[in-house]
């Protein structure tokens, strides 16, 4: 996977999102500390620092704390199961994963923007309060997709023991969420592979029965795989299954 392309895409998207938010709130960028508005300028500097931090950590946040991980793993399994390693291209897989991710995460992003970003830019709450309000919806989303056993595992590793859901820290929620996402993605990938493995088995058995043992089975099975995938409208089924798997 081209990490540079992913970073560029995420940085551009994050830039436009926060640029529109800042523009809508009319944020002043006056950094002159000698005009008697020290408090306002310091607050503006903190907001700029926060935005730059989010832009820097944007790729990691999207990959580790959203639905992106499950989506891109499953789409990669689909391409591998079909036996076409270069179609769709990596750029298209990453772009499609980002689009579906933002579609799934839209309610969470709206919640964060309404309850955290807009009040912070309007100077109604502090940066710390905005962080606490903004992390709440994201934490709820991750916990909803995370298996209880994974949360308990990382709670035990951290030495916290049984903890109320509202008191579970993000340092426990994030790794538990990623572990659950990888497990779920591999389970979906196994189900995706089954019909294509059956086609490979039938083609290989037929060629062997015909005495054509020197003929590579993949040459014959690939068109049948593509035909099956097109007939059942495979991409639509995969996308629908991915979106529905998040229990929105």
Backbone as CSV, one residue per row, in Angstrom:
resi,resn,N_x,N_y,N_z,CA_x,CA_y,CA_z,C_x,C_y,C_z
1,UNK,0.841,-1.192,0.000,0.000,0.000,0.000,0.877,1.243,0.000
2,UNK,0.538,2.217,-0.820,1.345,3.417,-0.932,1.015,4.359,0.215
3,UNK,1.858,4.354,1.272,1.589,5.177,2.453,1.654,6.660,2.143
4,UNK,2.498,7.028,1.185,2.601,8.439,0.843,1.299,8.966,0.260
5,UNK,0.672,8.167,-0.598,-0.598,8.577,-1.197,-1.668,8.711,-0.129
6,UNK,-1.696,7.738,0.808,-2.678,7.804,1.893,-2.496,9.068,2.714
7,UNK,-1.249,9.399,3.069,-0.981,10.577,3.885,-1.392,11.859,3.167
8,UNK,-1.101,11.928,1.856,-1.459,13.121,1.088,-2.968,13.282,1.027
9,UNK,-3.691,12.195,0.749,-5.149,12.257,0.671,-5.759,12.692,1.987
10,UNK,-5.318,12.100,3.077,-5.877,12.432,4.388,-5.544,13.857,4.790
11,UNK,-4.330,14.315,4.489,-3.948,15.681,4.834,-4.781,16.702,4.070
12,UNK,-5.002,16.435,2.775,-5.811,17.363,1.968,-7.244,17.412,2.475
13,UNK,-7.837,16.229,2.762,-9.213,16.191,3.260,-9.324,16.911,4.591
14,UNK,-8.396,16.626,5.513,-8.431,17.265,6.828,-8.255,18.767,6.707
15,UNK,-7.377,19.219,5.788,-7.158,20.651,5.607,-8.431,21.367,5.187
16,UNK,-9.127,20.826,4.199,-10.345,21.470,3.719,-11.455,21.430,4.766
17,UNK,-11.558,20.331,5.530,-12.587,20.247,6.570,-12.392,21.324,7.612
18,UNK,-11.161,21.431,8.134,-10.915,22.403,9.183,-10.842,23.822,8.636
19,UNK,-10.431,23.977,7.366,-10.432,25.312,6.768,-11.854,25.841,6.639
20,UNK,-12.788,24.989,6.217,-14.178,25.411,6.119,-14.755,25.748,7.486
21,UNK,-14.394,24.949,8.505,-14.898,25.212,9.848,-14.380,26.535,10.379
22,UNK,-13.074,26.771,10.194,-12.489,28.017,10.676,-13.074,29.203,9.933
23,UNK,-13.261,29.053,8.610,-13.839,30.138,7.822,-15.260,30.446,8.251
24,UNK,-16.042,29.412,8.531,-17.429,29.611,8.948,-17.522,30.317,10.289
25,UNK,-16.550,30.115,11.162,-16.586,30.728,12.488,-15.919,32.095,12.503
26,UNK,-15.305,32.502,11.383,-14.686,33.811,11.330,-13.514,33.934,12.273
27,UNK,-12.641,32.941,12.344,-11.532,32.929,13.272,-10.495,33.956,12.855
28,UNK,-10.096,34.802,13.798,-9.099,35.824,13.537,-7.713,35.259,13.768
29,UNK,-6.788,35.587,12.867,-5.432,35.075,12.970,-4.461,36.177,13.360
30,UNK,-4.920,37.168,14.068,-4.073,38.257,14.523,-3.171,37.766,15.641
31,UNK,-1.866,37.709,15.409,-0.925,37.173,16.376,-0.118,38.270,17.053
32,UNK,-0.535,39.515,16.954,0.163,40.619,17.582,-0.139,40.621,19.063
33,UNK,0.846,40.324,19.885,0.645,40.231,21.327,0.825,41.558,22.024
34,UNK,1.017,42.629,21.293,1.271,43.905,21.949,0.120,44.874,21.838
35,UNK,-1.084,44.460,21.461,-2.188,45.385,21.256,-3.233,45.290,22.349
36,UNK,-2.904,44.652,23.478,-3.846,44.601,24.584,-4.820,43.459,24.515
37,UNK,-4.676,42.534,23.568,-5.585,41.401,23.440,-4.808,40.100,23.635
38,UNK,-3.995,40.056,24.699,-3.134,38.896,24.921,-3.945,37.625,25.086
39,UNK,-5.044,37.672,25.833,-5.840,36.475,26.080,-6.421,35.911,24.812
40,UNK,-6.961,36.792,23.957,-7.556,36.335,22.708,-6.492,35.748,21.786
41,UNK,-5.298,36.402,21.727,-4.252,35.924,20.844,-3.707,34.581,21.307
42,UNK,-3.563,34.402,22.601,-3.083,33.129,23.108,-4.077,32.015,22.779
43,UNK,-5.391,32.331,22.937,-6.406,31.343,22.592,-6.350,30.979,21.124
44,UNK,-6.130,31.981,20.254,-6.013,31.719,18.825,-4.793,30.860,18.518
45,UNK,-3.694,31.139,19.196,-2.485,30.350,18.977,-2.693,28.899,19.372
46,UNK,-3.410,28.671,20.467,-3.691,27.307,20.905,-4.564,26.592,19.888
47,UNK,-5.551,27.306,19.332,-6.417,26.703,18.334,-5.634,26.341,17.074
48,UNK,-4.718,27.227,16.656,-3.899,26.930,15.482,-3.007,25.726,15.749
49,UNK,-2.425,25.671,16.948,-1.592,24.527,17.308,-2.405,23.235,17.304
50,UNK,-3.650,23.313,17.805,-4.523,22.134,17.811,-4.827,21.674,16.393
51,UNK,-5.122,22.622,15.496,-5.417,22.260,14.108,-4.209,21.631,13.422
52,UNK,-3.024,22.190,13.654,-1.820,21.624,13.052,-1.533,20.227,13.597
53,UNK,-1.816,20.031,14.890,-1.626,18.700,15.480,-2.574,17.687,14.846
54,UNK,-3.838,18.093,14.647,-4.804,17.199,14.026,-4.410,16.864,12.589
55,UNK,-3.879,17.869,11.872,-3.432,17.600,10.503,-2.270,16.613,10.496
56,UNK,-1.368,16.734,11.474,-0.219,15.837,11.540,-0.640,14.414,11.893
57,UNK,-1.558,14.303,12.850,-1.996,12.986,13.312,-3.185,12.454,12.520
58,UNK,-3.629,13.209,11.510,-4.807,12.809,10.752,-4.750,11.399,10.188
59,UNK,-3.670,11.030,9.481,-3.609,9.657,8.950,-3.710,8.588,10.020
60,UNK,-3.029,8.794,11.154,-3.084,7.792,12.230,-4.473,7.715,12.840
61,UNK,-5.138,8.864,13.003,-6.476,8.870,13.573,-7.454,8.140,12.666
62,UNK,-7.374,8.416,11.368,-8.294,7.787,10.420,-8.067,6.274,10.360
63,UNK,-6.800,5.863,10.361,-6.500,4.438,10.228,-6.848,3.674,11.494
64,UNK,-6.548,4.234,12.675,-6.647,3.482,13.926,-7.946,3.697,14.688
65,UNK,-8.710,4.744,14.384,-9.853,5.081,15.225,-11.156,5.218,14.443
66,UNK,-11.174,4.750,13.199,-12.391,4.809,12.389,-12.621,3.445,11.745
67,UNK,-13.590,3.404,10.849,-13.930,2.161,10.155,-12.975,1.846,9.011
68,UNK,-11.965,2.673,8.793,-11.069,2.524,7.645,-10.344,1.182,7.654
69,UNK,-9.906,0.726,8.836,-9.114,-0.507,8.919,-9.883,-1.702,8.368
70,UNK,-11.108,-1.902,8.845,-11.901,-3.041,8.389,-12.181,-2.957,6.889
71,UNK,-12.489,-1.778,6.410,-12.883,-1.612,5.013,-11.737,-1.931,4.070
72,UNK,-10.569,-1.373,4.345,-9.466,-1.561,3.400,-8.942,-2.996,3.439
73,UNK,-9.009,-3.668,4.590,-8.586,-5.071,4.658,-9.537,-5.939,3.839
74,UNK,-10.840,-5.716,3.988,-11.824,-6.520,3.252,-11.702,-6.285,1.749
75,UNK,-11.542,-5.042,1.339,-11.392,-4.771,-0.095,-10.114,-5.397,-0.640
76,UNK,-9.065,-5.432,0.169,-7.848,-6.112,-0.259,-8.059,-7.611,-0.419
77,UNK,-8.853,-8.210,0.489,-9.173,-9.632,0.363,-9.973,-9.907,-0.907
78,UNK,-10.883,-9.002,-1.246,-11.685,-9.190,-2.467,-10.784,-9.233,-3.692
79,UNK,-9.861,-8.302,-3.757,-8.949,-8.268,-4.914,-8.075,-9.516,-4.975
80,UNK,-7.585,-9.964,-3.807,-6.752,-11.172,-3.783,-7.549,-12.411,-4.151
81,UNK,-8.798,-12.498,-3.657,-9.630,-13.670,-3.953,-9.942,-13.765,-5.439
82,UNK,-10.119,-12.625,-6.080,-10.378,-12.633,-7.513,-9.149,-13.053,-8.305
83,UNK,-7.971,-12.857,-7.749,-6.748,-13.223,-8.449,-6.226,-12.145,-9.372
84,UNK,-6.735,-10.903,-9.217,-6.253,-9.780,-10.026,-5.574,-8.796,-9.069
85,UNK,-4.265,-8.907,-8.944,-3.538,-8.146,-7.929,-3.401,-6.663,-8.258
86,UNK,-3.636,-6.272,-9.484,-3.474,-4.874,-9.870,-4.778,-4.212,-10.280
87,UNK,-5.890,-4.880,-10.107,-7.178,-4.291,-10.470,-8.200,-4.636,-9.380
88,UNK,-8.771,-3.626,-8.735,-8.501,-2.194,-8.884,-7.121,-1.814,-8.323
89,UNK,-6.620,-0.672,-8.776,-5.314,-0.200,-8.344,-5.350,0.203,-6.870
90,UNK,-4.161,0.291,-6.265,-4.075,0.671,-4.856,-4.731,2.019,-4.580
91,UNK,-4.531,2.982,-5.494,-5.113,4.305,-5.300,-6.628,4.238,-5.247
92,UNK,-7.215,3.401,-6.094,-8.671,3.281,-6.110,-9.187,2.592,-4.849
93,UNK,-8.463,1.575,-4.373,-8.854,0.892,-3.144,-8.809,1.851,-1.965
94,UNK,-7.745,2.639,-1.872,-7.617,3.599,-0.770,-8.692,4.670,-0.870
95,UNK,-8.926,5.196,-2.079,-9.944,6.224,-2.244,-11.333,5.730,-1.901
96,UNK,-11.678,4.524,-2.368,-12.983,3.959,-2.054,-13.122,3.717,-0.549
97,UNK,-12.052,3.251,0.093,-12.086,3.024,1.540,-12.308,4.332,2.289
98,UNK,-11.673,5.411,1.844,-11.851,6.711,2.496,-13.280,7.221,2.340
99,UNK,-13.834,7.068,1.132,-15.197,7.542,0.894,-16.195,6.799,1.786
100,UNK,-16.072,5.478,1.840,-16.978,4.689,2.683,-16.761,5.019,4.156
101,UNK,-15.499,5.246,4.541,-15.197,5.595,5.932,-15.889,6.884,6.338
102,UNK,-15.783,7.921,5.514,-16.411,9.194,5.852,-17.937,9.095,5.811
103,UNK,-18.466,8.214,4.958,-19.906,7.995,4.951,-20.364,7.363,6.266
104,UNK,-19.625,6.355,6.729,-19.988,5.673,7.970,-19.775,6.582,9.182
105,UNK,-18.702,7.356,9.156,-18.354,8.190,10.309,-19.052,9.542,10.314
106,UNK,-19.907,9.834,9.330,-20.531,11.146,9.235,-21.319,11.529,10.485
107,UNK,-22.150,10.644,11.062,-22.855,11.035,12.303,-21.902,11.374,13.440
108,UNK,-20.810,10.630,13.555,-19.825,10.914,14.605,-19.147,12.254,14.356
109,UNK,-18.765,12.512,13.104,-18.113,13.783,12.771,-19.042,14.963,13.001
110,UNK,-20.312,14.807,12.664,-21.275,15.884,12.912,-21.419,16.157,14.400
111,UNK,-21.432,15.084,15.194,-21.535,15.234,16.648,-20.327,15.966,17.206
112,UNK,-19.138,15.591,16.749,-17.915,16.241,17.218,-17.905,17.710,16.809
113,UNK,-18.309,18.006,15.590,-18.312,19.388,15.109,-19.309,20.248,15.875
114,UNK,-20.504,19.693,16.142,-21.551,20.473,16.809,-21.243,20.709,18.283
115,UNK,-20.783,19.681,18.964,-20.616,19.763,20.415,-19.219,20.158,20.870
116,UNK,-18.238,20.082,19.972,-16.870,20.383,20.396,-16.230,21.506,19.584
117,UNK,-16.165,21.352,18.258,-15.434,22.323,17.447,-16.124,23.686,17.403
118,UNK,-17.413,23.692,17.096,-18.114,24.970,16.991,-18.112,25.753,18.306
119,UNK,-18.420,25.138,19.454,-18.315,25.898,20.719,-16.898,26.374,21.005
120,UNK,-15.882,25.595,20.633,-14.502,26.015,20.894,-14.137,27.226,20.041
121,UNK,-14.500,27.205,18.756,-14.196,28.331,17.891,-15.005,29.573,18.284
122,UNK,-16.162,29.349,18.870,-16.975,30.469,19.346,-16.541,30.940,20.725
123,UNK,-15.469,30.321,21.296,-14.921,30.676,22.602,-15.923,30.457,23.726
124,UNK,-16.816,29.499,23.537,-17.775,29.166,24.591,-17.224,28.125,25.554
125,UNK,-16.268,27.306,25.104,-15.646,26.295,25.951,-14.139,26.347,25.735
126,UNK,-13.411,25.752,26.655,-11.958,25.712,26.542,-11.518,24.575,25.616
127,UNK,-10.229,24.584,25.291,-9.685,23.531,24.438,-9.789,22.169,25.108
128,UNK,-9.543,22.125,26.428,-9.643,20.866,27.156,-11.065,20.333,27.130
129,UNK,-12.053,21.202,27.329,-13.454,20.777,27.278,-13.821,20.307,25.873
130,UNK,-13.297,20.987,24.855,-13.569,20.573,23.477,-12.993,19.194,23.209
131,UNK,-11.799,18.922,23.741,-11.201,17.600,23.549,-12.047,16.523,24.220
132,UNK,-12.530,16.800,25.428,-13.341,15.809,26.139,-14.659,15.565,25.421
133,UNK,-15.290,16.638,24.940,-16.553,16.465,24.212,-16.335,15.765,22.876
134,UNK,-15.240,16.088,22.187,-14.986,15.496,20.879,-14.597,14.035,20.944
135,UNK,-13.906,13.643,22.005,-13.481,12.245,22.121,-14.627,11.335,22.540
136,UNK,-15.671,11.899,23.142,-16.799,11.082,23.594,-17.497,10.314,22.482
137,UNK,-17.978,10.995,21.418,-18.647,10.268,20.320,-17.737,9.254,19.635
138,UNK,-16.468,9.603,19.464,-15.536,8.668,18.832,-15.311,7.447,19.715
139,UNK,-15.221,7.681,21.008,-15.046,6.571,21.949,-16.271,5.662,21.952
140,UNK,-17.460,6.257,21.914,-18.690,5.458,21.877,-18.758,4.609,20.618
141,UNK,-18.355,5.186,19.485,-18.357,4.427,18.230,-17.416,3.237,18.323
142,UNK,-16.217,3.462,18.835,-15.236,2.374,18.911,-15.696,1.282,19.866
143,UNK,-16.239,1.664,21.011,-16.703,0.660,21.964,-17.861,-0.161,21.397
144,UNK,-18.701,0.477,20.583,-19.826,-0.236,19.993,-19.369,-1.312,19.022
145,UNK,-18.207,-1.116,18.389,-17.688,-2.080,17.429,-16.673,-3.047,18.044
146,UNK,-16.340,-2.860,19.313,-15.286,-3.640,19.951,-15.885,-4.776,20.773
147,UNK,-15.283,-5.936,20.686,-15.721,-7.073,21.484,-15.343,-6.858,22.952
148,UNK,-16.229,-7.293,23.836,-15.998,-7.115,25.266,-14.727,-7.843,25.701
149,UNK,-14.473,-9.007,25.115,-13.284,-9.771,25.496,-12.001,-9.010,25.181
150,UNK,-11.988,-8.259,24.079,-10.800,-7.481,23.742,-10.598,-6.336,24.724
151,UNK,-11.685,-5.681,25.118,-11.577,-4.598,26.103,-11.066,-5.146,27.425
152,UNK,-11.608,-6.282,27.863,-11.171,-6.885,29.119,-9.703,-7.289,29.061
153,UNK,-9.259,-7.761,27.897,-7.860,-8.161,27.744,-6.924,-6.981,27.976
154,UNK,-7.216,-5.842,27.352,-6.338,-4.689,27.509,-6.512,-4.020,28.871
155,UNK,-7.677,-4.161,29.480,-7.828,-3.676,30.854,-6.950,-4.483,31.802
156,UNK,-6.897,-5.783,31.587,-6.028,-6.623,32.413,-4.559,-6.284,32.193
157,UNK,-4.172,-6.042,30.932,-2.779,-5.690,30.655,-2.387,-4.371,31.312
158,UNK,-3.333,-3.439,31.367,-3.047,-2.134,31.975,-3.159,-2.160,33.493
159,UNK,-3.612,-3.299,34.048,-3.733,-3.415,35.494,-4.907,-2.669,36.084
160,UNK,-5.919,-2.388,35.287,-7.071,-1.619,35.772,-8.165,-2.514,36.335
161,UNK,-8.299,-3.737,35.819,-9.361,-4.614,36.282,-10.705,-4.175,35.743
162,UNK,-11.796,-4.702,36.300,-13.143,-4.318,35.842,-13.358,-2.807,35.968
163,UNK,-13.827,-2.195,34.883,-14.012,-0.746,34.830,-15.311,-0.421,34.125
164,UNK,-16.018,0.587,34.616,-17.248,1.033,33.966,-16.940,1.550,32.565
165,UNK,-17.901,1.388,31.662,-17.673,1.766,30.267,-17.297,3.233,30.130
166,UNK,-17.937,4.096,30.905,-17.662,5.527,30.812,-16.280,5.898,31.334
167,UNK,-15.659,5.009,32.097,-14.356,5.303,32.707,-13.194,4.639,31.966
168,UNK,-13.481,3.895,30.908,-12.407,3.234,30.163,-11.600,4.283,29.398
169,UNK,-10.292,4.349,29.601,-9.483,5.365,28.909,-9.272,5.010,27.441
170,UNK,-8.912,6.025,26.665,-8.686,5.831,25.233,-7.493,4.919,24.971
171,UNK,-6.518,4.876,25.862,-5.357,4.012,25.659,-5.730,2.537,25.718
172,UNK,-6.896,2.228,26.265,-7.419,0.866,26.271,-8.387,0.663,25.110
173,UNK,-9.198,1.672,24.837,-10.217,1.549,23.796,-9.595,1.392,22.414
174,UNK,-8.570,2.180,22.102,-8.000,2.173,20.748,-7.389,0.822,20.373
175,UNK,-6.481,0.246,21.178,-5.936,-1.068,20.771,-6.987,-2.175,20.743
176,UNK,-7.957,-2.124,21.677,-9.024,-3.126,21.662,-9.868,-2.993,20.402
177,UNK,-10.137,-1.765,19.986,-10.911,-1.524,18.774,-10.170,-2.031,17.537
178,UNK,-8.878,-1.731,17.440,-8.092,-2.168,16.280,-8.042,-3.688,16.215
179,UNK,-7.847,-4.341,17.352,-7.805,-5.804,17.373,-9.135,-6.393,16.913
180,UNK,-10.241,-5.834,17.379,-11.556,-6.315,16.965,-11.795,-6.081,15.481
181,UNK,-11.359,-4.940,14.970,-11.544,-4.636,13.553,-10.766,-5.608,12.673
182,UNK,-9.538,-5.918,13.052,-8.740,-6.860,12.262,-9.377,-8.248,12.279
183,UNK,-9.846,-8.670,13.449,-10.483,-9.983,13.546,-11.738,-10.040,12.680
184,UNK,-12.572,-9.017,12.767,-13.806,-8.984,11.971,-13.508,-8.960,10.472
185,UNK,-12.487,-8.191,10.077,-12.122,-8.115,8.670,-11.650,-9.464,8.142
186,UNK,-10.885,-10.196,8.950,-10.403,-11.508,8.508,-11.550,-12.521,8.451
187,UNK,-12.511,-12.405,9.338,-13.679,-13.282,9.270,-14.469,-13.027,7.987
188,UNK,-14.655,-11.759,7.639,-15.343,-11.436,6.390,-14.521,-11.890,5.184
189,UNK,-13.197,-11.759,5.273,-12.349,-12.206,4.184,-12.433,-13.700,3.952
190,UNK,-12.551,-14.484,5.029,-12.706,-15.934,4.890,-13.973,-16.277,4.115
191,UNK,-15.079,-15.613,4.434,-16.334,-15.870,3.728,-16.248,-15.438,2.269
192,UNK,-15.481,-14.390,1.994,-15.324,-13.934,0.614,-14.532,-14.940,-0.211
193,UNK,-13.534,-15.573,0.414,-12.680,-16.507,-0.306,-13.391,-17.804,-0.674
194,UNK,-14.388,-18.226,0.107,-14.989,-19.546,-0.076,-15.493,-19.815,-1.497
195,UNK,-16.342,-18.962,-2.098,-16.827,-19.289,-3.455,-15.727,-19.305,-4.504
196,UNK,-14.713,-18.472,-4.341,-13.629,-18.451,-5.318,-12.729,-19.669,-5.180
197,UNK,-12.539,-20.139,-3.945,-11.779,-21.379,-3.752,-12.510,-22.553,-4.394
198,UNK,-13.839,-22.546,-4.289,-14.633,-23.612,-4.913,-14.454,-23.616,-6.426
199,UNK,-14.421,-22.433,-7.023,-14.216,-22.350,-8.471,-12.835,-22.877,-8.842
200,UNK,-11.808,-22.483,-8.088,-10.454,-22.989,-8.357,-10.400,-24.509,-8.234
201,UNK,-11.085,-25.048,-7.222,-11.078,-26.500,-7.026,-11.747,-27.222,-8.192
202,UNK,-12.900,-26.708,-8.631,-13.614,-27.348,-9.744,-12.812,-27.272,-11.038
203,UNK,-12.210,-26.125,-11.292,-11.420,-25.973,-12.522,-10.199,-26.876,-12.485
204,UNK,-9.493,-26.925,-11.349,-8.319,-27.778,-11.242,-8.656,-29.247,-11.396
205,UNK,-9.771,-29.683,-10.766,-10.194,-31.085,-10.882,-10.570,-31.427,-12.318
206,UNK,-11.265,-30.526,-12.999,-11.677,-30.764,-14.386,-10.470,-30.875,-15.315
207,UNK,-9.511,-29.979,-15.154,-8.321,-30.018,-15.998,-7.525,-31.305,-15.777
208,UNK,-7.440,-31.727,-14.514,-6.722,-32.965,-14.226,-7.439,-34.166,-14.828
209,UNK,-8.774,-34.179,-14.771,-9.536,-35.288,-15.343,-9.396,-35.335,-16.862
210,UNK,-9.197,-34.197,-17.480,-9.037,-34.129,-18.930,-7.593,-34.368,-19.352
211,UNK,-6.704,-34.574,-18.392,-5.305,-34.811,-18.734,-4.537,-33.557,-19.075
212,UNK,-5.093,-32.410,-18.784,-4.420,-31.137,-19.092,-3.706,-30.629,-17.838
213,UNK,-2.800,-31.442,-17.323,-2.123,-31.091,-16.077,-1.122,-29.959,-16.249
214,UNK,-0.685,-29.701,-17.470,0.277,-28.619,-17.713,-0.404,-27.267,-17.857
215,UNK,-1.715,-27.254,-17.965,-2.455,-25.997,-18.093,-2.635,-25.365,-16.710
216,UNK,-2.151,-24.133,-16.471,-2.345,-23.471,-15.172,-3.835,-23.243,-14.916
217,UNK,-4.350,-23.736,-13.809,-5.789,-23.568,-13.533,-6.228,-22.118,-13.444
218,UNK,-5.318,-21.231,-13.019,-5.704,-19.832,-12.837,-6.113,-19.189,-14.154
219,UNK,-5.552,-19.650,-15.249,-5.911,-19.068,-16.545,-7.369,-19.341,-16.880
220,UNK,-7.857,-20.507,-16.493,-9.241,-20.875,-16.779,-10.187,-20.347,-15.708
221,UNK,-9.744,-20.358,-14.441,-10.650,-19.979,-13.348,-10.877,-18.476,-13.253
222,UNK,-9.904,-17.684,-13.681,-10.041,-16.229,-13.559,-11.262,-15.691,-14.295
223,UNK,-11.493,-16.057,-15.557,-12.707,-15.549,-16.214,-13.988,-15.979,-15.502
224,UNK,-14.026,-17.208,-14.976,-15.219,-17.660,-14.259,-15.415,-16.877,-12.955
225,UNK,-14.328,-16.546,-12.283,-14.431,-15.733,-11.074,-15.003,-14.355,-11.387
226,UNK,-14.453,-13.744,-12.433,-14.950,-12.420,-12.817,-16.415,-12.487,-13.241
227,UNK,-16.782,-13.540,-13.982,-18.170,-13.686,-14.416,-19.094,-13.838,-13.215
228,UNK,-18.719,-14.672,-12.243,-19.531,-14.852,-11.039,-19.653,-13.551,-10.266
229,UNK,-18.548,-12.829,-10.134,-18.546,-11.580,-9.366,-19.440,-10.531,-10.022
230,UNK,-19.419,-10.480,-11.345,-20.257,-9.508,-12.058,-21.731,-9.894,-11.990
231,UNK,-22.036,-11.186,-12.148,-23.424,-11.643,-12.149,-24.120,-11.386,-10.809
232,UNK,-23.409,-11.539,-9.719,-24.018,-11.332,-8.401,-23.870,-9.883,-7.930
233,UNK,-23.342,-9.010,-8.802,-23.099,-7.606,-8.430,-22.243,-7.550,-7.164
234,UNK,-21.055,-8.136,-7.292,-20.191,-8.340,-6.139,-19.803,-7.085,-5.390
235,UNK,-19.449,-6.014,-6.102,-19.004,-4.806,-5.413,-20.120,-4.209,-4.578
236,UNK,-21.333,-4.213,-5.099,-22.459,-3.690,-4.310,-22.693,-4.540,-3.070
237,UNK,-22.597,-5.863,-3.208,-22.784,-6.744,-2.056,-21.702,-6.512,-1.007
238,UNK,-20.465,-6.342,-1.449,-19.366,-6.120,-0.505,-19.556,-4.803,0.243
239,UNK,-19.882,-3.740,-0.486,-20.044,-2.420,0.150,-21.223,-2.450,1.114
240,UNK,-22.333,-3.040,0.709,-23.488,-3.122,1.604,-23.156,-3.925,2.863
241,UNK,-22.461,-5.037,2.695,-22.095,-5.850,3.853,-21.175,-5.092,4.793
242,UNK,-20.252,-4.324,4.243,-19.329,-3.546,5.081,-20.078,-2.489,5.882
243,UNK,-20.952,-1.748,5.202,-21.690,-0.689,5.892,-22.608,-1.278,6.958
244,UNK,-23.311,-2.354,6.620,-24.226,-2.967,7.586,-23.493,-3.636,8.736
245,UNK,-22.241,-4.025,8.535,-21.500,-4.692,9.609,-21.181,-3.758,10.766
246,UNK,-21.325,-2.443,10.574,-21.040,-1.495,11.638,-22.255,-1.169,12.493
247,UNK,-23.395,-1.790,12.202,-24.601,-1.636,13.036,-24.950,-0.178,13.272
248,UNK,-25.009,0.586,12.170,-25.311,2.005,12.277,-26.761,2.257,12.658
